[in-house]
């Protein structure tokens, strides 16, 4: 509901751009709309099924755009978020540099809660101790370092080794750390100070924190997520 309320505030402040499509999609998903936002299919008063959500996405994708952003785009972004295709918070208008994480229990550009981050840190530390392969240990080490840095139990950033900001890493800090971790993955320049797997774990964890990836960087057994990066 926090996301819905924020969308309503944006639409009220930007009447020339309303409706955005996002608010209509949320009402439909909650079973509070008499018809689907794009196809116009009548509703039963119950939240749509996964199949109905996907059918509505298909209908929205067929809407003519002619180079313009249309409400159907907002419907797609909300439904993708609700069914778990993406975890980034879908808000109308330009992307906020400050992020929307606070709407879903996170902070800034981070969309994960402290409890989620803490759990992944624990799994990664267990993986470090229980994994035999060096690449996997390095990955888990990178994941744990990022989580601890974000939570405040680590004073220096995982790759650049810079002091942690008082109020926690910002979107800019995360972006700079991700860029440095890419060099680690490719073993470029100062990136040779860590093994490649460490950089992979850092990159994967930062992207998960931002909601760019829906699968956590380590699984329940403390192993690197399948499929790598």
C-alpha positions in Angstrom: 0.0 0.0 0.0 2.9 2.3 0.6 3.8 2.0 -3.1 0.2 2.7 -4.1 0.0 5.8 -1.9 3.2 7.1 -3.3 1.9 6.6 -6.9 -1.3 8.5 -5.9 0.8 11.4 -4.6 2.7 11.5 -7.8 -0.4 11.5 -10.0 -2.0 14.2 -7.9 1.2 16.3 -8.3 1.4 15.6 -12.1 -2.2 15.8 -13.4 -1.0 16.3 -16.9 0.7 12.8 -16.9 -2.2 11.0 -15.2 -3.3 8.2 -15.2 0.1 6.6 -15.1 -1.2 3.0 -15.3 0.5 2.0 -12.1 -2.3 2.9 -9.8 -4.9 1.2 -11.9 -2.9 -2.0 -12.0 -2.5 -2.1 -8.2 -6.2 -1.6 -7.7 -6.9 -4.4 -10.1 -4.4 -6.6 -8.4 -6.0 -6.0 -5.0 -9.4 -6.9 -6.4 -10.7 -3.4 -6.1 -11.4 -2.6 -9.7 -14.4 -3.6 -11.8 -12.3 -4.3 -14.8 -8.8 -5.1 -15.9 -6.7 -1.9 -16.6 -5.9 -2.6 -20.3 -8.1 -5.4 -21.7 -11.2 -4.2 -19.9 -12.1 -7.7 -18.8 -14.7 -7.7 -16.0 -13.5 -8.8 -12.6 -15.0 -11.1 -10.0 -13.9 -8.9 -7.1 -11.1 -11.3 -6.3 -7.4 -10.6 -7.0 -6.3 -11.8 -10.5 -4.6 -15.2 -10.9 -1.0 -15.4 -12.2 -2.4 -16.5 -15.6 -4.7 -13.4 -15.7 -1.9 -11.1 -14.7 0.2 -12.5 -17.6 -2.7 -12.2 -20.0 -3.0 -8.5 -19.0 0.7 -8.0 -19.5 0.3 -9.5 -23.0 -2.6 -7.1 -23.7 -0.5 -4.1 -22.5 2.4 -5.1 -24.7 0.1 -4.9 -27.8 -1.0 -1.4 -27.1 0.3 1.0 -29.9 2.9 3.5 -28.5 4.2 5.4 -31.5 7.3 6.3 -29.6 5.4 7.5 -26.5 5.1 6.3 -22.9 1.5 5.2 -22.4 -0.4 4.0 -19.3 0.0 0.4 -20.5 3.7 0.7 -19.8 2.9 1.5 -16.2 0.6 -1.5 -16.0 3.4 -3.7 -17.3 5.9 -2.4 -14.7 3.5 -3.0 -11.8 2.4 -6.5 -12.9 6.0 -7.5 -13.5 6.9 -6.4 -10.0 3.9 -8.1 -8.4 4.5 -11.5 -10.1 8.2 -11.4 -9.3 9.7 -10.8 -12.7 11.5 -7.7 -11.3 12.1 -6.4 -7.8 12.8 -2.7 -8.6 10.0 -0.6 -7.2 7.9 0.7 -10.2 7.1 4.3 -9.8 5.9 6.8 -12.5 8.0 9.6 -13.7 11.8 9.7 -13.8 13.8 7.3 -11.6 14.6 8.9 -8.3 18.3 9.2 -7.5 17.4 8.8 -3.9 15.6 5.5 -4.6 12.3 4.0 -3.4 13.6 1.4 -1.1 11.8 2.9 2.0 8.5 1.9 0.4 9.3 -1.8 0.6 11.3 -2.0 3.9 14.6 -1.0 2.4 16.5 2.3 2.2 17.5 4.5 -0.7 18.1 2.4 -3.8 18.3 -0.8 -1.7 15.0 -2.7 -1.9 15.9 -5.5 0.6 15.1 -5.3 4.3 17.8 -5.5 6.9 16.5 -8.9 7.9 16.9 -10.2 4.3 20.4 -8.8 4.0 21.4 -10.2 7.4 20.1 -13.7 6.4 22.1 -13.6 3.2 25.2 -12.5 5.1 24.8 -15.5 7.4 24.4 -17.9 4.5 27.4 -16.5 2.7 29.6 -16.8 5.8 28.5 -20.4 6.2 29.4 -20.9 2.6 32.9 -19.5 3.2 33.4 -22.1 5.9 31.8 -25.0 4.2 32.7 -24.6 0.5 35.8 -26.5 -0.8 36.3 -24.7 -4.1 38.3 -21.4 -4.0 36.0 -19.6 -6.6 33.0 -20.4 -4.5 34.7 -19.3 -1.2 35.7 -16.0 -2.9 32.2 -15.4 -4.2 30.7 -16.0 -0.7 33.4 -13.7 0.8 32.4 -10.9 -1.7 28.7 -11.4 -0.8 29.3 -11.3 2.9 31.5 -8.2 2.6 28.8 -6.3 0.7 26.0 -7.3 3.2 28.2 -6.4 6.2 29.1 -3.1 4.6 25.5 -2.2 4.0 24.4 -3.3 7.5 27.2 -1.3 9.2 29.2 -4.2 10.7 32.0 -3.6 8.2 33.7 -0.1 8.2 35.3 -0.2 4.8 33.8 -0.9 1.4 34.4 -4.4 0.0 36.6 -3.5 -3.0 37.7 0.2 -2.9 38.3 0.0 0.8 36.8 3.4 1.5 35.3 4.4 4.8 31.6 3.6 5.1 29.3 6.7 5.0 27.7 7.5 8.4 24.2 6.8 7.1 25.2 3.8 5.0 26.1 3.4 1.3 24.3 5.6 -1.2 23.4 4.7 -4.7 26.6 6.4 -5.9 28.6 4.4 -3.4 27.1 1.1 -4.6 27.7 2.1 -8.2 31.3 2.9 -7.7 31.8 -0.4 -5.7 30.1 -2.4 -8.5 32.4 -0.8 -11.1 35.5 -1.6 -9.1 34.2 -5.2 -8.6 33.9 -5.5 -12.4 37.6 -4.9 -12.6 38.2 -7.6 -10.0 36.1 -10.0 -12.1 38.2 -9.3 -15.1 41.4 -8.9 -13.2 42.2 -5.5 -14.5 44.4 -2.9 -12.8 44.0 -2.8 -9.0 41.3 -5.5 -9.4 44.0 -8.1 -9.0 44.1 -7.5 -5.3 41.2 -10.0 -5.0 40.4 -13.3 -6.9 37.8 -13.0 -9.7 35.1 -14.9 -7.8 35.2 -12.2 -5.1 34.3 -9.6 -7.7 31.6 -11.8 -9.0 30.0 -12.1 -5.6 30.2 -8.3 -5.0 28.6 -7.5 -8.3 25.8 -10.1 -7.9 25.1 -8.9 -4.4 24.8 -5.2 -5.3 22.5 -6.0 -8.2 20.3 -8.1 -5.9 20.2 -5.3 -3.3 19.0 -2.9 -5.9 16.4 -5.3 -7.1 18.0 -5.7 -10.6 18.2 -9.4 -9.9 15.4 -11.3 -8.1 17.5 -14.4 -7.1 19.8 -13.8 -4.0 23.5 -14.2 -4.6 23.8 -17.3 -2.5 21.3 -20.2 -2.0 20.1 -21.9 1.1 23.2 -24.1 1.2 25.5 -21.0 1.2 26.6 -21.7 -2.4 26.8 -19.1 -5.2 23.5 -18.6 -7.0 23.1 -20.9 -10.0 23.8 -19.3 -13.4 26.5 -17.1 -12.0 26.1 -13.5 -13.1 
